[in-house]
Amino acid sequence: LTDVYTSSPALGRYFRSAQVAYFSNESSTVFYQLEFSVPPSTEGFMENTMNPDFIRNVLRQNIYDED
């Protein structure tokens, strides 16, 4: 995850770290905590760039690009 978000043109400058928050062997589930450093309030920044769907789509696009 660190490589994905560090190399992202949209999020790379804001990304700080990724940590495993929860892991389950039974269900093969992993929850990650992502840390970003965001600039002072900029109109639309949190609603657009830091939107959870946008952040997920950066990872999703990286997975598709790997195939």
C-alpha positions as CSV (number, residue, x, y, z in Angstrom):
1,L,0.0,0.0,0.0
2,T,2.8,2.4,0.8
3,D,4.2,2.1,-2.7
4,V,0.7,2.5,-4.3
5,Y,-0.1,5.7,-2.4
6,T,3.5,7.2,-2.4
7,S,3.6,6.9,-6.2
8,S,0.1,8.2,-6.8
9,P,0.2,11.5,-8.7
10,A,-3.0,12.6,-6.9
11,L,-2.2,11.4,-3.4
12,G,1.6,10.9,-3.2
13,R,2.4,14.3,-1.7
14,Y,-0.2,13.9,1.1
15,F,0.4,10.2,2.0
16,R,2.3,9.5,5.2
17,S,1.8,5.9,6.3
18,A,-0.3,2.7,6.1
19,Q,-0.7,0.3,9.1
20,V,-2.6,-2.9,9.6
21,A,-5.4,-2.1,12.0
22,Y,-7.0,-5.5,12.0
23,F,-6.2,-8.9,10.6
24,S,-8.3,-12.1,10.6
25,N,-6.9,-15.5,9.4
26,E,-10.4,-17.0,9.5
27,S,-11.9,-14.7,6.9
28,S,-8.7,-13.4,5.2
29,T,-9.8,-9.9,6.1
30,V,-7.3,-7.0,6.6
31,F,-8.3,-3.5,7.6
32,Y,-5.7,-0.8,7.0
33,Q,-5.3,2.6,8.6
34,L,-4.1,5.2,6.1
35,E,-2.6,8.4,7.3
36,F,-2.5,11.5,5.1
37,S,-1.2,15.0,5.8
38,V,-3.7,17.5,4.3
39,P,-3.1,21.2,3.6
40,P,-5.0,23.9,5.4
41,S,-8.7,24.0,4.4
42,T,-8.9,24.3,0.6
43,E,-12.3,24.5,-1.0
44,G,-13.4,21.1,-2.2
45,F,-10.1,19.3,-1.2
46,M,-11.6,17.1,1.5
47,E,-14.8,16.4,-0.4
48,N,-13.0,15.4,-3.6
49,T,-9.3,14.4,-3.1
50,M,-9.8,12.9,0.4
51,N,-13.1,11.3,-0.5
52,P,-13.0,7.6,0.6
53,D,-14.2,6.5,-2.8
54,F,-11.4,8.4,-4.5
55,I,-8.8,6.9,-2.2
56,R,-10.2,3.3,-2.8
57,N,-10.2,4.0,-6.6
58,V,-6.5,4.9,-6.5
59,L,-5.8,1.4,-5.1
60,R,-8.3,-0.3,-7.4
61,Q,-6.7,1.4,-10.5
62,N,-3.3,0.2,-9.3
63,I,-4.6,-3.4,-9.1
64,Y,-6.1,-3.2,-12.6
65,D,-2.8,-1.8,-14.0
66,E,-1.0,-4.8,-12.5
67,D,-3.0,-7.2,-14.7
